[in-house]
């Protein structure tokens, strides 16, 4: 992994990395490269992980941005195994989920949950589920948790995104940052922030994992 200095004139090469400690955070192994586009056109942002099935095994969700096309792609999903000392970077697959930051959760019955912020208008925080290990995410089995009317003075829409202006918008958004945790045998706890540009607070919801039947 190469650290980019403030005044480094070379182009940015974005990638998702992972540091693992196998001794209770006393020491860490060298970083694992999780995902990187060889053409440096697809950016895998905000990697959110969930431990899955043993040491070094994870599922991941990514806010995925196409710099060349100047737009966000659908959320990407990846199942990784870093149980060995070496692991090759993977190729996250695109889901059918629109949105940006997405937090995963793997249930005991094998279902994968994704709590996702979507900045289309109106904005939303939606809970998605996959019963086939992340291959499909039917919208009919998703749950609208929060709907939001964004009042911030934003400059960017969903297409033809100006990258510098998009970074400025990120500091203005008045809802987002999904978090998901197991809360007992058949419940999950969701948290996010929401409000107006001048007054935001933490929100939460406890959901029955069988809401979709």
Backbone as a chain_set.jsonl record, in Angstrom:
{"seq": "XXXXXXXXXXXXXXXXXXXXXXXXXXXXXXXXXXXXXXXXXXXXXXXXXXXXXXXXXXXXXXXXXXXXXXXXXXXXXXXXXXXXXXXXXXXXXXXXXXXXXXXXXXXXXXXXXXXXXXXXXXXXXXXXXXXXXXXXXXXXXXXXXXXXXXXXXXXXXXXXXXXXXXXXXXXXXXXXXXXXXXXXXXXXXXXXXXXXXXXXXXXXXXXXXXXXX", "coords": {"N": [[0.852, -1.185, 0.0], [0.624, 2.161, -0.887], [1.347, 5.264, 0.49], [-0.041, 8.364, -0.126], [1.375, 11.472, -0.386], [0.705, 14.883, 0.649], [1.501, 16.825, -1.268], [1.972, 15.334, -3.519], [2.195, 14.95, -6.952], [1.282, 12.919, -8.616], [-1.371, 10.99, -10.172], [-4.292, 10.009, -8.296], [-4.731, 6.723, -7.019], [-7.208, 4.809, -6.206], [-8.234, 2.35, -3.788], [-9.626, -0.454, -1.986], [-8.689, -1.542, 1.169], [-7.604, -3.845, 3.754], [-6.848, -4.333, 7.135], [-5.729, -6.812, 9.349], [-5.797, -8.202, 12.588], [-4.603, -10.902, 14.43], [-4.219, -11.401, 17.046], [-5.721, -10.125, 19.02], [-5.582, -7.338, 18.535], [-2.968, -6.635, 19.155], [-0.876, -6.812, 17.345], [-0.665, -6.199, 13.783], [-1.182, -7.615, 10.559], [0.426, -7.169, 7.335], [-1.232, -4.931, 5.057], [-4.134, -6.179, 3.365], [-5.053, -6.165, -0.002], [-8.206, -5.504, -1.015], [-10.076, -4.703, -3.056], [-9.727, -3.269, -6.251], [-9.896, -1.265, -9.125], [-8.45, -2.012, -12.162], [-8.182, -0.186, -14.203], [-8.473, 2.151, -12.935], [-10.833, 3.593, -12.918], [-13.209, 2.88, -11.714], [-14.297, 3.41, -8.488], [-14.076, 2.028, -5.305], [-15.684, 2.794, -2.623], [-16.072, 3.491, 0.943], [-15.948, 0.903, 2.253], [-17.742, -1.571, 3.861], [-17.813, -4.05, 6.287], [-18.567, -7.456, 7.295], [-18.032, -10.049, 9.533], [-17.762, -13.408, 8.474], [-18.316, -16.657, 8.791], [-15.897, -17.735, 9.934], [-12.38, -17.179, 10.89], [-10.886, -14.472, 9.193], [-12.687, -14.407, 7.101], [-15.05, -12.616, 5.238], [-17.957, -10.644, 4.386], [-18.589, -7.969, 2.157], [-19.739, -4.668, 1.429], [-19.911, -2.031, -0.956], [-19.918, 1.437, -1.591], [-20.01, 2.517, -4.773], [-18.363, 4.161, -7.311], [-18.307, 5.48, -10.564], [-15.854, 7.012, -12.046], [-15.17, 7.741, -14.642], [-17.634, 7.723, -16.028], [-18.939, 9.576, -14.549], [-20.81, 9.169, -12.441], [-22.581, 7.523, -9.735], [-22.488, 3.996, -9.304], [-24.54, 1.02, -8.943], [-24.786, -0.437, -5.638], [-22.023, -2.474, -4.68], [-21.085, -5.893, -4.064], [-19.106, -8.22, -2.196], [-17.561, -11.282, -1.384], [-15.085, -12.377, 0.704], [-11.958, -14.036, 1.526], [-9.57, -14.004, 3.821], [-8.053, -15.722, 5.331], [-5.603, -16.914, 4.992], [-2.058, -16.049, 4.715], [-1.619, -14.717, 2.371], [-3.616, -13.222, -0.14], [-5.487, -12.822, -3.064], [-6.635, -9.813, -4.626], [-10.14, -9.134, -5.059], [-12.999, -9.146, -7.28], [-15.523, -7.194, -6.908], [-19.049, -7.689, -7.207], [-21.749, -6.187, -8.991], [-24.754, -5.22, -7.479], [-28.374, -5.05, -7.481], [-29.023, -2.87, -6.049], [-29.734, 0.475, -5.518], [-27.855, 3.343, -4.464], [-25.583, 4.604, -1.908], [-23.5, 4.522, 0.706], [-23.481, 1.371, 2.277], [-24.401, -0.924, 4.681], [-23.595, -4.157, 5.772], [-25.048, -7.275, 7.033], [-24.89, -10.535, 8.229], [-27.112, -13.069, 8.705], [-27.961, -15.777, 10.982], [-29.346, -17.72, 9.576], [-28.317, -17.592, 7.066], [-29.151, -15.554, 5.391], [-28.399, -12.422, 3.834], [-28.264, -9.165, 4.921], [-28.703, -5.73, 4.011], [-28.272, -2.454, 4.832], [-29.036, 0.584, 3.547], [-28.158, 3.818, 2.308], [-29.768, 5.998, 0.119], [-29.458, 8.561, -2.131], [-31.117, 9.582, -4.048], [-34.01, 11.51, -5.03], [-37.161, 11.415, -3.448], [-34.847, 11.195, -0.668], [-33.683, 8.179, 0.953], [-33.516, 5.631, 3.54], [-33.03, 2.349, 3.346], [-33.765, -1.078, 3.973], [-32.439, -3.983, 2.733], [-32.615, -7.43, 1.554], [-30.979, -10.533, 0.877], [-31.504, -13.807, -0.094], [-29.924, -15.656, -1.242], [-27.186, -15.608, -0.741], [-26.172, -13.123, -1.54], [-26.458, -12.868, -4.262], [-28.878, -12.052, -5.505], [-31.168, -9.328, -4.953], [-34.118, -8.697, -4.238], [-36.318, -6.007, -4.801], [-38.901, -6.105, -3.94], [-38.755, -7.393, -1.545], [-37.616, -5.622, 0.144], [-37.337, -3.036, 2.684], [-38.62, 0.092, 3.452], [-37.161, 2.232, 5.61], [-36.65, 4.84, 6.411], [-37.628, 7.945, 5.104], [-36.472, 10.813, 3.401], [-36.392, 14.32, 3.075], [-34.179, 16.141, 1.502], [-32.707, 19.106, 2.492], [-30.423, 20.502, 2.23], [-28.134, 22.724, 0.555], [-27.337, 21.576, -2.216], [-25.204, 20.813, -5.032], [-24.896, 18.796, -6.88], [-26.319, 16.214, -8.904], [-27.557, 13.0, -9.898], [-26.271, 12.291, -12.215], [-23.568, 13.138, -14.508], [-21.597, 14.063, -12.681], [-19.66, 16.446, -11.047], [-16.556, 15.978, -9.798], [-15.065, 17.352, -7.776], [-17.01, 19.1, -6.756], [-18.806, 17.225, -5.835], [-17.483, 16.147, -3.629], [-17.65, 18.381, -1.981], [-20.416, 18.455, -1.556], [-20.732, 16.208, 0.041], [-20.113, 17.015, 2.599], [-22.358, 18.397, 3.275], [-24.662, 16.885, 3.319], [-27.657, 15.816, 4.96], [-28.504, 13.441, 6.048], [-27.876, 9.924, 6.612], [-25.146, 7.517, 6.779], [-25.535, 4.549, 7.442], [-25.919, 1.965, 9.894], [-25.795, -1.357, 11.115], [-26.751, -3.96, 13.331], [-26.902, -7.146, 14.964], [-29.6, -7.944, 17.144], [-30.422, -9.832, 19.132], [-32.206, -12.997, 18.801], [-34.092, -12.811, 16.657], [-34.108, -10.197, 15.769], [-32.928, -7.074, 14.456], [-30.854, -4.204, 14.847], [-30.95, -0.938, 13.69], [-29.186, 2.041, 12.915], [-28.829, 5.529, 12.112], [-28.068, 8.857, 10.893], [-30.018, 11.843, 10.766], [-31.879, 14.777, 9.776], [-32.15, 18.324, 9.655], [-30.136, 20.666, 7.742], [-29.078, 22.265, 9.782], [-29.649, 21.033, 12.162], [-29.178, 17.992, 13.26], [-29.622, 14.531, 14.227], [-29.159, 11.347, 15.923], [-30.818, 8.486, 14.748], [-32.825, 5.549, 15.264], [-33.923, 2.138, 14.738], [-35.586, -0.841, 15.523], [-35.839, -3.946, 14.038], [-37.874, -6.667, 13.025], [-36.534, -9.594, 11.755], [-37.978, -11.114, 10.015], [-39.667, -9.53, 8.506], [-40.362, -9.523, 5.838], [-41.632, -11.853, 5.425]], "CA": [[0.0, 0.0, 0.0], [1.42, 3.378, -1.02], [0.759, 6.445, 1.101], [0.086, 9.534, -1.011], [1.66, 12.685, 0.356], [-0.166, 16.015, 0.325], [1.923, 17.527, -2.474], [2.325, 14.357, -4.552], [1.473, 15.337, -8.171], [0.805, 11.763, -9.364], [-2.816, 10.742, -10.05], [-4.75, 9.151, -7.2], [-5.163, 5.363, -7.334], [-8.025, 4.396, -5.068], [-8.438, 0.921, -3.577], [-10.132, -0.849, -0.676], [-7.696, -2.357, 1.865], [-8.039, -4.412, 5.031], [-5.824, -4.71, 8.107], [-6.229, -7.87, 10.233], [-5.02, -8.621, 13.748], [-4.966, -12.249, 14.885], [-3.828, -11.531, 18.45], [-6.442, -9.155, 19.837], [-5.095, -6.008, 18.133], [-1.6, -6.351, 19.597], [-0.127, -6.597, 16.11], [-1.452, -6.3, 12.565], [-0.479, -8.07, 9.376], [0.488, -6.181, 6.261], [-2.581, -4.731, 4.508], [-4.651, -6.966, 2.247], [-5.779, -5.424, -1.035], [-9.515, -6.141, -1.165], [-10.667, -4.424, -4.362], [-9.191, -2.126, -6.99], [-10.121, -1.308, -10.562], [-7.164, -1.936, -12.858], [-8.176, 1.016, -15.04], [-8.601, 3.298, -12.026], [-12.035, 4.357, -13.273], [-14.239, 2.515, -10.741], [-13.816, 3.623, -7.131], [-14.791, 1.28, -4.27], [-15.655, 3.652, -1.437], [-16.81, 3.149, 2.164], [-16.042, -0.543, 2.454], [-18.369, -1.992, 5.121], [-17.531, -5.482, 6.406], [-19.209, -8.282, 8.327], [-17.345, -11.336, 9.661], [-18.638, -14.424, 7.882], [-17.953, -18.069, 8.676], [-14.565, -18.132, 10.364], [-11.354, -16.134, 10.879], [-10.425, -13.994, 7.894], [-13.726, -14.45, 6.078], [-15.905, -11.45, 5.349], [-18.734, -10.113, 3.285], [-18.362, -6.531, 2.066], [-20.543, -3.843, 0.538], [-19.171, -0.845, -1.358], [-20.397, 2.569, -2.374], [-19.186, 2.342, -5.974], [-18.468, 5.358, -8.16], [-17.657, 5.412, -11.866], [-15.287, 8.341, -12.283], [-15.205, 8.03, -16.075], [-19.016, 8.016, -16.423], [-19.391, 10.668, -13.682], [-22.025, 8.805, -11.712], [-22.514, 6.368, -8.854], [-23.055, 2.738, -9.762], [-25.273, 0.319, -7.887], [-23.949, -0.978, -4.565], [-21.3, -3.69, -5.043], [-20.984, -6.912, -3.013], [-17.947, -9.097, -2.339], [-17.303, -12.247, -0.319], [-13.632, -12.52, 0.687], [-11.328, -14.962, 2.453], [-8.208, -13.595, 4.147], [-7.59, -16.612, 6.388], [-4.192, -17.198, 4.733], [-1.195, -14.879, 4.755], [-1.72, -14.044, 1.085], [-4.925, -13.324, -0.79], [-5.569, -11.984, -4.254], [-7.786, -8.91, -4.603], [-11.288, -9.689, -5.752], [-13.774, -8.329, -8.21], [-16.875, -7.078, -6.377], [-20.122, -7.78, -8.191], [-22.772, -5.157, -8.862], [-26.077, -5.665, -7.075], [-29.461, -4.238, -8.032], [-29.36, -1.901, -5.0], [-29.274, 1.846, -5.731], [-27.478, 4.028, -3.241], [-24.194, 4.903, -1.632], [-22.996, 3.693, 1.806], [-24.331, 0.205, 2.545], [-23.881, -1.7, 5.807], [-24.082, -5.537, 5.682], [-25.234, -8.128, 8.204], [-25.144, -11.926, 7.86], [-27.932, -13.726, 9.726], [-27.64, -17.183, 11.249], [-29.978, -18.58, 8.58], [-27.635, -17.414, 5.793], [-29.58, -14.356, 4.666], [-27.552, -11.245, 3.922], [-29.003, -7.919, 5.018], [-27.973, -4.527, 3.627], [-28.954, -1.213, 5.202], [-28.449, 1.41, 2.489], [-28.601, 5.185, 2.081], [-29.955, 6.322, -1.298], [-29.609, 10.003, -2.19], [-32.08, 10.026, -5.039], [-35.056, 12.308, -4.368], [-36.745, 11.724, -2.077], [-33.819, 10.326, -0.103], [-34.228, 7.081, 1.756], [-32.725, 4.61, 4.199], [-33.81, 1.152, 3.049], [-33.196, -2.358, 4.359], [-32.561, -4.983, 1.69], [-32.166, -8.751, 1.958], [-30.678, -11.535, -0.145], [-31.635, -15.163, 0.45], [-29.04, -16.545, -1.994], [-25.789, -15.287, -0.521], [-25.766, -11.868, -2.146], [-26.587, -12.876, -5.72], [-30.037, -11.253, -5.896], [-31.696, -8.463, -3.894], [-35.422, -8.258, -4.753], [-36.875, -4.798, -4.193], [-40.172, -6.472, -3.31], [-38.475, -7.879, -0.195], [-36.903, -4.584, 0.879], [-38.164, -2.307, 3.637], [-38.322, 1.508, 3.603], [-37.012, 2.524, 7.033], [-36.7, 6.29, 6.613], [-37.662, 8.762, 3.888], [-35.876, 12.09, 3.791], [-36.404, 15.45, 2.173], [-32.897, 16.82, 1.672], [-32.847, 20.555, 2.429], [-29.111, 21.115, 2.064], [-27.901, 23.404, -0.719], [-26.451, 20.694, -2.967], [-24.97, 21.213, -6.414], [-24.747, 17.651, -7.764], [-27.408, 15.245, -9.006], [-27.152, 11.606, -10.046], [-25.501, 12.131, -13.442], [-22.626, 14.207, -14.85], [-21.113, 14.553, -11.394], [-18.38, 17.131, -10.933], [-15.961, 15.263, -8.681], [-14.72, 18.278, -6.7], [-18.252, 19.572, -6.15], [-19.401, 16.091, -5.124], [-16.828, 16.11, -2.319], [-18.227, 19.464, -1.192], [-21.767, 18.045, -1.168], [-20.668, 15.191, 1.098], [-20.108, 17.695, 3.886], [-23.63, 19.095, 3.463], [-25.787, 15.956, 3.417], [-28.291, 15.858, 6.285], [-28.911, 12.111, 6.511], [-27.023, 8.867, 6.086], [-24.292, 6.649, 7.588], [-26.262, 3.402, 8.0], [-25.231, 0.98, 10.724], [-26.692, -2.476, 11.401], [-26.226, -4.916, 14.295], [-27.851, -8.139, 15.467], [-30.174, -7.533, 18.431], [-31.18, -10.981, 19.612], [-32.412, -14.109, 17.869], [-34.892, -12.493, 15.472], [-34.197, -8.751, 15.634], [-31.73, -6.331, 14.106], [-30.903, -2.804, 15.24], [-30.459, -0.022, 12.673], [-28.996, 3.436, 13.314], [-28.417, 6.46, 11.06], [-28.299, 10.242, 11.292], [-30.957, 12.552, 9.9], [-32.391, 16.035, 10.306], [-32.011, 19.438, 8.735], [-28.72, 21.06, 7.688], [-28.638, 22.939, 11.012], [-30.011, 20.267, 13.357], [-29.238, 16.562, 12.963], [-29.55, 13.672, 15.409], [-29.078, 9.915, 15.651], [-32.097, 7.786, 14.713], [-32.675, 4.093, 15.365], [-35.106, 1.311, 14.538], [-35.39, -2.274, 15.768], [-36.629, -4.579, 12.993], [-38.049, -8.121, 13.006], [-35.846, -10.06, 10.557], [-38.936, -11.779, 9.146], [-40.658, -8.563, 8.068], [-40.792, -9.801, 4.473], [-42.25, -13.169, 5.359]], "C": [[0.889, 1.236, 0.0], [0.669, 4.549, -0.41], [1.004, 7.637, 0.176], [0.268, 10.777, -0.164], [0.812, 13.847, -0.164], [0.202, 16.65, -1.017], [2.383, 16.586, -3.582], [1.529, 14.676, -5.824], [0.907, 14.155, -8.957], [-0.704, 11.576, -9.185], [-3.134, 9.805, -8.876], [-5.111, 7.769, -7.738], [-5.888, 4.82, -6.104], [-8.177, 2.886, -5.012], [-9.022, 0.712, -2.192], [-9.133, -1.826, -0.056], [-8.264, -2.848, 3.188], [-6.82, -4.766, 5.871], [-6.429, -5.711, 9.085], [-5.251, -8.111, 11.372], [-5.517, -9.985, 14.194], [-4.592, -12.475, 16.355], [-4.46, -10.443, 19.312], [-5.925, -7.748, 19.704], [-3.741, -5.627, 18.729], [-0.706, -6.047, 18.39], [-1.073, -6.762, 14.931], [-0.578, -6.802, 11.429], [-0.372, -6.937, 8.36], [-0.894, -6.071, 5.622], [-2.899, -5.703, 3.368], [-5.349, -6.027, 1.271], [-7.087, -6.159, -1.309], [-10.065, -5.944, -2.574], [-10.031, -3.184, -4.963], [-9.453, -2.319, -8.47], [-8.793, -1.101, -11.287], [-7.047, -0.698, -13.737], [-8.299, 2.305, -14.227], [-9.771, 4.206, -12.405], [-13.179, 4.092, -12.294], [-13.642, 2.644, -9.35], [-14.703, 2.842, -6.159], [-14.636, 2.038, -2.955], [-16.372, 2.984, -0.265], [-17.028, 1.645, 2.305], [-16.642, -0.834, 3.833], [-18.329, -3.52, 5.174], [-18.403, -6.137, 7.462], [-18.473, -9.623, 8.343], [-18.285, -12.456, 9.253], [-17.966, -15.79, 7.848], [-16.531, -18.437, 9.025], [-13.556, -17.007, 10.258], [-10.924, -15.762, 9.461], [-11.455, -13.995, 6.802], [-14.735, -13.331, 6.315], [-16.852, -11.348, 4.157], [-18.569, -8.595, 3.329], [-19.372, -5.898, 1.124], [-19.781, -2.547, 0.271], [-20.089, 0.192, -1.998], [-19.466, 2.63, -3.58], [-19.444, 3.48, -6.957], [-17.68, 5.161, -9.446], [-17.166, 6.81, -12.214], [-15.385, 8.714, -13.758], [-16.608, 8.436, -16.535], [-19.64, 9.131, -15.598], [-20.729, 10.37, -13.006], [-21.733, 7.667, -10.75], [-23.09, 5.151, -9.569], [-23.938, 2.164, -8.665], [-24.274, -0.16, -6.827], [-23.298, -2.279, -5.026], [-21.099, -4.585, -3.819], [-19.778, -7.8, -3.275], [-17.85, -10.009, -1.124], [-15.823, -12.611, -0.379], [-13.153, -13.501, 1.75], [-9.873, -14.546, 2.645], [-7.669, -14.443, 5.301], [-6.128, -16.99, 6.211], [-3.382, -15.909, 4.785], [-1.25, -14.069, 3.467], [-3.118, -14.248, 0.518], [-4.955, -12.362, -1.967], [-6.768, -11.047, -4.13], [-8.92, -9.469, -5.443], [-11.935, -8.689, -6.69], [-15.201, -8.235, -7.685], [-17.917, -7.085, -7.489], [-21.179, -6.713, -7.921], [-24.101, -5.784, -8.478], [-27.125, -4.824, -7.8], [-29.832, -3.099, -7.095], [-28.848, -0.508, -5.37], [-28.858, 2.469, -4.408], [-25.982, 4.181, -3.087], [-23.693, 3.997, -0.49], [-24.001, 2.593, 2.116], [-23.675, -0.653, 3.62], [-24.45, -3.114, 5.764], [-24.275, -6.199, 7.04], [-25.564, -9.523, 7.695], [-25.893, -12.601, 8.995], [-27.541, -15.188, 9.872], [-28.232, -18.115, 10.199], [-29.382, -18.405, 7.181], [-28.074, -16.209, 4.987], [-28.596, -13.212, 4.88], [-28.454, -10.015, 3.927], [-28.104, -6.763, 4.597], [-28.818, -3.311, 3.99], [-28.269, -0.095, 4.412], [-29.034, 2.82, 2.493], [-28.649, 5.443, 0.578], [-30.292, 7.801, -1.399], [-30.392, 10.487, -3.405], [-33.16, 10.824, -4.308], [-36.418, 11.653, -4.527], [-35.682, 10.739, -1.59], [-34.433, 9.245, 0.764], [-33.126, 6.299, 2.449], [-33.555, 3.338, 4.076], [-33.043, -0.09, 3.454], [-33.508, -3.389, 3.28], [-32.15, -6.344, 2.234], [-31.942, -9.637, 0.73], [-30.74, -12.905, 0.503], [-30.7, -16.141, -0.252], [-27.578, -16.095, -1.927], [-25.289, -14.035, -1.204], [-25.896, -11.821, -3.654], [-27.752, -12.0, -6.199], [-30.586, -10.512, -4.682], [-33.057, -7.917, -4.36], [-35.936, -7.002, -4.036], [-38.175, -5.094, -3.464], [-39.988, -6.973, -1.883], [-37.64, -6.875, 0.603], [-37.888, -3.799, 1.741], [-37.704, -0.852, 3.703], [-38.321, 1.847, 5.094], [-37.175, 4.012, 7.314], [-36.728, 6.972, 5.253], [-37.284, 10.185, 4.254], [-35.997, 13.124, 2.692], [-35.139, 16.26, 2.408], [-33.06, 18.319, 1.449], [-31.51, 21.262, 2.245], [-28.972, 21.713, 0.657], [-26.871, 22.607, -1.517], [-26.316, 21.164, -4.407], [-25.016, 20.044, -7.39], [-25.977, 16.743, -7.726], [-26.859, 13.843, -9.136], [-26.271, 11.379, -11.266], [-24.573, 13.331, -13.644], [-22.057, 14.887, -13.604], [-19.756, 15.229, -11.551], [-17.716, 16.625, -9.658], [-15.648, 16.189, -7.503], [-15.971, 18.783, -5.984], [-18.949, 18.471, -5.357], [-18.8, 15.959, -3.727], [-17.375, 17.206, -1.415], [-19.622, 19.088, -0.697], [-21.746, 17.055, -0.006], [-20.657, 15.811, 2.49], [-21.411, 18.399, 4.213], [-24.803, 18.143, 3.713], [-26.337, 15.895, 4.842], [-28.918, 14.532, 6.69], [-27.947, 11.079, 5.941], [-26.295, 8.064, 7.147], [-25.068, 5.502, 8.249], [-25.36, 2.492, 8.818], [-26.232, -0.106, 11.092], [-26.0, -3.455, 12.344], [-27.319, -5.931, 14.657], [-28.313, -7.715, 16.855], [-31.029, -8.661, 18.99], [-31.433, -11.974, 18.493], [-33.097, -13.684, 16.578], [-35.058, -10.998, 15.256], [-32.867, -8.186, 15.165], [-31.939, -4.867, 14.477], [-30.249, -1.962, 14.145], [-30.269, 1.359, 13.286], [-28.533, 4.243, 12.108], [-28.579, 7.877, 11.604], [-29.241, 10.896, 10.293], [-31.414, 13.835, 10.595], [-32.385, 17.104, 9.234], [-30.545, 19.834, 8.703], [-28.201, 21.707, 8.964], [-28.935, 22.153, 12.28], [-30.208, 18.8, 12.993], [-29.099, 15.759, 14.244], [-29.457, 12.22, 14.969], [-30.471, 9.308, 15.731], [-31.844, 6.278, 14.819], [-34.004, 3.402, 15.13], [-34.738, -0.148, 14.816], [-36.374, -3.029, 14.86], [-36.69, -6.084, 13.208], [-37.448, -8.644, 11.69], [-36.786, -10.772, 9.585], [-40.004, -10.829, 8.632], [-41.187, -8.89, 6.678], [-41.427, -11.17, 4.324], [-41.27, -14.219, 4.956]], "O": [[1.81, 1.337, 0.81], [-0.49, 4.802, -0.741], [2.134, 7.879, -0.248], [-0.575, 11.102, 0.672], [0.274, 13.795, -1.27], [-0.679, 16.976, -1.813], [3.108, 17.001, -4.486], [0.299, 14.672, -5.783], [0.123, 14.365, -9.882], [-1.255, 11.964, -8.154], [-2.341, 8.932, -8.523], [-5.729, 7.658, -8.796], [-5.273, 4.431, -5.112], [-8.242, 2.218, -6.044], [-8.928, 1.584, -1.329], [-8.771, -2.823, -0.68], [-9.271, -2.336, 3.677], [-5.884, -5.409, 5.396], [-7.525, -5.486, 9.599], [-4.042, -8.212, 11.162], [-6.723, -10.198, 14.323], [-4.643, -13.602, 16.847], [-3.822, -9.905, 20.217], [-5.843, -7.031, 20.701], [-3.4, -4.446, 18.802], [0.116, -5.132, 18.428], [-2.134, -7.374, 15.047], [0.604, -6.469, 11.339], [-0.997, -5.887, 8.51], [-1.655, -7.038, 5.647], [-2.05, -6.004, 2.529], [-6.149, -5.186, 1.68], [-7.079, -7.297, -1.777], [-10.476, -6.909, -3.218], [-9.821, -2.18, -4.281], [-9.256, -3.409, -9.007], [-8.095, -0.117, -11.042], [-5.944, -0.214, -13.99], [-8.236, 3.406, -14.773], [-9.709, 5.424, -12.235], [-14.02, 4.962, -12.066], [-12.6, 2.056, -9.061], [-15.926, 2.974, -6.183], [-13.615, 1.944, -2.273], [-17.159, 2.054, -0.439], [-18.158, 1.181, 2.457], [-16.109, -0.394, 4.851], [-18.752, -4.197, 4.237], [-18.904, -5.491, 8.383], [-18.307, -10.258, 7.302], [-19.456, -12.465, 9.631], [-17.139, -16.055, 6.975], [-15.996, -19.385, 8.45], [-13.824, -15.99, 9.617], [-10.636, -16.631, 8.638], [-11.146, -13.621, 5.671], [-15.21, -13.124, 7.431], [-16.592, -11.883, 3.079], [-18.427, -8.008, 4.401], [-19.806, -6.513, 0.15], [-19.094, -2.028, 1.15], [-20.927, -0.136, -2.839], [-18.255, 2.779, -3.418], [-20.575, 3.727, -7.375], [-16.527, 4.73, -9.42], [-17.941, 7.677, -12.618], [-15.652, 9.868, -14.091], [-16.765, 9.366, -17.326], [-20.743, 9.587, -15.902], [-21.645, 11.192, -12.999], [-20.76, 6.932, -10.921], [-24.049, 5.256, -10.334], [-24.069, 2.75, -7.59], [-23.076, -0.272, -7.09], [-23.94, -3.096, -5.686], [-20.961, -4.103, -2.694], [-19.457, -8.102, -4.424], [-18.032, -9.575, 0.013], [-15.352, -13.103, -1.404], [-13.842, -13.762, 2.736], [-9.046, -14.711, 1.748], [-6.921, -13.949, 6.145], [-5.47, -17.352, 7.186], [-3.939, -14.817, 4.886], [-0.962, -12.872, 3.47], [-3.721, -15.31, 0.677], [-4.498, -11.224, -1.864], [-7.804, -11.435, -3.591], [-8.693, -10.187, -6.417], [-11.477, -7.559, -6.86], [-16.017, -9.107, -7.982], [-17.688, -6.553, -8.575], [-21.464, -6.381, -6.77], [-24.527, -6.769, -9.083], [-26.789, -3.985, -8.636], [-30.84, -2.427, -7.31], [-27.64, -0.325, -5.522], [-29.43, 2.167, -3.361], [-25.214, 3.922, -4.014], [-23.483, 2.805, -0.716], [-25.204, 2.836, 2.206], [-22.522, -1.059, 3.477], [-25.67, -3.274, 5.724], [-23.74, -5.75, 8.054], [-26.422, -9.681, 6.827], [-25.385, -12.7, 10.112], [-26.881, -15.762, 9.006], [-27.685, -19.19, 9.951], [-29.874, -18.994, 6.219], [-27.433, -15.87, 3.992], [-28.034, -13.052, 5.963], [-29.3, -9.846, 3.048], [-26.891, -6.806, 4.8], [-29.942, -3.159, 3.511], [-27.074, 0.148, 4.581], [-30.241, 3.003, 2.657], [-27.698, 5.146, -0.145], [-31.284, 8.256, -0.83], [-30.337, 11.667, -3.751], [-33.209, 10.805, -3.078], [-36.808, 11.354, -5.655], [-35.627, 9.596, -2.043], [-35.557, 9.378, 1.247], [-31.971, 6.297, 2.021], [-34.65, 3.25, 4.632], [-31.823, -0.156, 3.303], [-34.668, -3.639, 2.952], [-31.437, -6.433, 3.234], [-32.612, -9.507, -0.294], [-30.105, -13.142, 1.531], [-30.673, -17.323, 0.089], [-26.835, -16.184, -2.905], [-24.086, -13.897, -1.427], [-25.49, -10.839, -4.275], [-27.619, -11.286, -7.193], [-30.491, -10.981, -3.548], [-33.13, -6.781, -4.829], [-35.976, -6.954, -2.806], [-38.517, -4.424, -2.489], [-40.936, -6.984, -1.097], [-37.031, -7.229, 1.612], [-39.103, -3.882, 1.558], [-36.534, -0.585, 3.977], [-39.354, 1.76, 5.758], [-37.761, 4.402, 8.324], [-35.955, 6.628, 4.36], [-37.715, 10.707, 5.282], [-35.738, 12.84, 1.523], [-35.036, 16.983, 3.399], [-33.486, 18.76, 0.381], [-31.467, 22.485, 2.117], [-29.609, 21.26, -0.294], [-25.682, 22.922, -1.497], [-27.204, 21.831, -4.939], [-25.158, 20.254, -8.595], [-26.589, 16.533, -6.679], [-25.821, 13.52, -8.558], [-25.585, 10.359, -11.34], [-24.759, 14.39, -13.043], [-22.04, 16.113, -13.494], [-18.824, 14.657, -12.117], [-18.244, 16.817, -8.563], [-15.934, 15.845, -6.356], [-15.994, 18.883, -4.757], [-19.597, 18.735, -4.344], [-19.513, 15.693, -2.76], [-17.546, 16.992, -0.215], [-19.972, 19.37, 0.449], [-22.643, 17.066, 0.837], [-21.135, 15.206, 3.448], [-21.563, 18.942, 5.307], [-25.826, 18.554, 4.261], [-25.577, 15.919, 5.81], [-29.77, 14.496, 7.577], [-27.287, 11.316, 4.929], [-26.767, 7.941, 8.277], [-25.238, 5.485, 9.468], [-24.196, 2.278, 8.481], [-27.397, 0.192, 11.353], [-24.815, -3.75, 12.185], [-28.506, -5.608, 14.655], [-27.529, -7.192, 17.647], [-32.21, -8.473, 19.284], [-30.937, -11.812, 17.377], [-32.719, -14.151, 15.504], [-36.028, -10.564, 14.634], [-31.809, -8.751, 15.442], [-33.058, -4.356, 14.428], [-29.126, -2.243, 13.726], [-31.092, 1.802, 14.087], [-27.917, 3.701, 11.19], [-29.169, 8.068, 12.667], [-29.255, 10.54, 9.115], [-31.348, 13.964, 11.817], [-32.59, 16.822, 8.053], [-29.775, 19.386, 9.552], [-26.994, 21.698, 9.206], [-28.521, 22.559, 13.366], [-31.26, 18.409, 12.487], [-28.531, 16.234, 15.227], [-29.651, 11.899, 13.796], [-31.22, 9.581, 16.669], [-30.756, 5.803, 14.493], [-35.07, 3.995, 15.297], [-33.688, -0.62, 14.382], [-37.58, -2.788, 14.902], [-35.681, -6.71, 13.535], [-37.827, -8.173, 10.617], [-36.412, -11.006, 8.435], [-41.125, -11.253, 8.35], [-42.334, -8.572, 6.364], [-41.728, -11.598, 3.21], [-41.629, -15.392, 4.851]]}, "num_chains": 1, "name": "protein.A"}
